[in-house]
Amino acid sequence: MRSRLISVKTEADVIIIGAGPGGASAARYLAAEGFDVIALEKSRYPREKVCGDGLTPRAVKELQLIGLETPREEGWIPNRGLRMVGGGHRLEFPWHELDSFPTYGLSLPRAAFDERLAIHARKAGADVREGWHVDAAIRDESGRVVGVTARETDENGRKAGGAVEFRAPLVIAADGVSARIALGLGIERMKNRPMGVAVRTYFQTPRHEEEWMEGHLEIWDGERGNSKLLPGYGWIFPLGDGTANVGLGTLSAKGTPSKLDHKALMRDWLDHSAQDWEFGEQIGEIKGAAIPMAFNRQPHYVPGMMLVGDSGGMVNPFNGEGIAYAMQAARRATEAAVAWRDATDDAAKERALASYARMMKDDLGGYYSLGRVFATLIEHPSVMRVCTKYGLPRPLLMQFVSRLLADVYEPRGGAWSDKLLAALVKIAPAA
């Protein structure tokens, strides 16, 4: 082990911590732009992640932008839209016909999704290394991040080697909800931002080839009639392989740790709902994870380091989607890196890197602020009850709501709902 570690390349233009959707996308984009990139992923592929495995048209667009093909014969299952169930109603909302987005969503298990993105990055020339656990950032005497220390892990994920220093003038932290590296630099989670908790498993179902992502809007904290309606939803996403991803998530508007037993909530929900899916054998245990939302960790840039994806709380408060935003952040990080490389003096180079945080605020800050208001409102059971009982049957209202929840709308022009949503996002503070 020792002699092999000595020969490992440890210097690059960019070091990326984590090779999930955000990290692997950043590695792909940067390598395609000619950067020397090392991405350090603590797990080994295929790796399992707690996720709904469903991609909205916003995420599909990111896949198109990065050039990753999604043929059905390789397991990518297209869907036509979202079916909402709640308040005694069951309504289907097709993805919208828009110039800015595809007219379909996709499903693919995360174990396959992450590996394919990593392979895609390697094809562009990125050095994606599995089985490396990053311990901490390295800073110079001015406090600037100039690299990381990491150790190899064994097949069980245990640290097995000595510490190795990886050096680069730019580090991208895409290490997920744990945000170990950001925390080590004192970048704490903002306590006034939403936080979600999700659990999921897989079930066999004869309806595995359905073309709708199904969302259940009524999650109760006990027996119906003697309990309250919780802010959150359950989902069923068909995967086309004989199974469906089945899960449940709840939302805390202020990020307060929930004392709910989410696995019990999920079992109760399944006992009272979704019998028409004829679920058979459960595949794997119910697993859970925290979901950091609405930019709940900032700043997204400190000298020498950017936060991408979950490490920067880049998850949609309306629907819990994070993949699209992690990939979008990877694009923006690359734009800033290219400007940094092209700048002619130190001050201009630093302004270029710092522009990443501003771009992310411009892109998502207003929408996420609306999401924080939404999270606060739906924490009230009475609001949730009115929304599910009286809102769902009104097509005109739901045309707007479906665009709002999925963050899929024409930013300029389009239908009245697109114009209204674009106006709201523009005037909302990008905090």
Rosetta blueprint (number, residue, H / E / L):
1 M L
2 R H
3 S H
4 R H
5 L H
6 I H
7 S L
8 V L
9 K L
10 T L
11 E E
12 A L
13 D L
14 V E
15 I E
16 I E
17 I E
18 G L
19 A L
20 G L
21 P H
22 G H
23 G H
24 A H
25 S H
26 A H
27 A H
28 R H
29 Y H
30 L H
31 A H
32 A H
33 E L
34 G L
35 F L
36 D L
37 V E
38 I E
39 A E
40 L E
41 E E
42 K L
43 S L
44 R L
45 Y L
46 P L
47 R L
48 E L
49 K L
50 V L
51 C L
52 G L
53 D L
54 G E
55 L E
56 T L
57 P H
58 R H
59 A H
60 V H
61 K H
62 E H
63 L H
64 Q H
65 L H
66 I H
67 G L
68 L L
69 E L
70 T L
71 P L
72 R H
73 E H
74 E H
75 G L
76 W L
77 I E
78 P E
79 N E
80 R L
81 G E
82 L E
83 R E
84 M E
85 V E
86 G E
87 G L
88 G L
89 H E
90 R E
91 L E
92 E E
93 F E
94 P E
95 W L
96 H L
97 E L
98 L L
99 D L
100 S L
101 F L
102 P L
103 T L
104 Y L
105 G E
106 L E
107 S E
108 L L
109 P L
110 R H
111 A H
112 A H
113 F H
114 D H
115 E H
116 R H
117 L H
118 A H
119 I H
120 H H
121 A H
122 R H
123 K H
124 A L
125 G L
126 A L
127 D E
128 V E
129 R E
130 E E
131 G L
132 W E
133 H E
134 V E
135 D E
136 A E
137 A E
138 I E
139 R E
140 D L
141 E L
142 S L
143 G L
144 R L
145 V E
146 V E
147 G E
148 V E
149 T E
150 A E
151 R E
152 E E
153 T E
154 D L
155 E L
156 N L
157 G L
158 R L
159 K E
160 A L
161 G L
162 G L
163 A L
164 V E
165 E E
166 F E
167 R E
168 A L
169 P L
170 L E
171 V E
172 I E
173 A E
174 A L
175 D L
176 G L
177 V L
178 S L
179 A L
180 R H
181 I H
182 A H
183 L H
184 G H
185 L L
186 G L
187 I L
188 E L
189 R E
190 M L
191 K L
192 N L
193 R L
194 P L
195 M E
196 G E
197 V E
198 A E
199 V E
200 R E
201 T E
202 Y E
203 F E
204 Q E
205 T L
206 P L
207 R L
208 H L
209 E L
210 E L
211 E L
212 W E
213 M E
214 E E
215 G E
216 H E
217 L L
218 E L
219 I L
220 W E
221 D L
222 G L
223 E L
224 R L
225 G L
226 N L
227 S L
228 K L
229 L E
230 L L
231 P L
232 G E
233 Y E
234 G E
235 W E
236 I E
237 F E
238 P E
239 L L
240 G L
241 D L
242 G L
243 T E
244 A E
245 N E
246 V E
247 G E
248 L E
249 G E
250 T E
251 L E
252 S E
253 A L
254 K L
255 G L
256 T L
257 P L
258 S L
259 K L
260 L L
261 D L
262 H H
263 K H
264 A H
265 L H
266 M H
267 R H
268 D H
269 W H
270 L H
271 D H
272 H H
273 S L
274 A L
275 Q H
276 D H
277 W H
278 E L
279 F L
280 G L
281 E L
282 Q E
283 I E
284 G E
285 E E
286 I E
287 K E
288 G E
289 A E
290 A E
291 I E
292 P E
293 M L
294 A L
295 F L
296 N L
297 R E
298 Q L
299 P L
300 H L
301 Y E
302 V E
303 P L
304 G L
305 M E
306 M E
307 L E
308 V L
309 G H
310 D H
311 S H
312 G H
313 G L
314 M L
315 V L
316 N L
317 P L
318 F L
319 N L
320 G L
321 E L
322 G L
323 I H
324 A H
325 Y H
326 A H
327 M H
328 Q H
329 A H
330 A H
331 R H
332 R H
333 A H
334 T H
335 E H
336 A H
337 A H
338 V H
339 A H
340 W H
341 R H
342 D H
343 A L
344 T L
345 D L
346 D H
347 A H
348 A H
349 K H
350 E H
351 R H
352 A H
353 L H
354 A H
355 S H
356 Y H
357 A H
358 R H
359 M H
360 M H
361 K H
362 D H
363 D H
364 L H
365 G H
366 G H
367 Y H
368 Y H
369 S H
370 L H
371 G H
372 R H
373 V H
374 F H
375 A H
376 T H
377 L H
378 I H
379 E L
380 H L
381 P H
382 S H
383 V H
384 M H
385 R H
386 V H
387 C H
388 T H
389 K H
390 Y H
391 G H
392 L L
393 P L
394 R L
395 P H
396 L H
397 L H
398 M H
399 Q H
400 F H
401 V H
402 S H
403 R H
404 L H
405 L H
406 A H
407 D L
408 V L
409 Y L
410 E L
411 P L
412 R L
413 G L
414 G L
415 A L
416 W H
417 S H
418 D H
419 K H
420 L H
421 L H
422 A H
423 A H
424 L H
425 V H
426 K H
427 I H
428 A L
429 P L
430 A L
431 A L
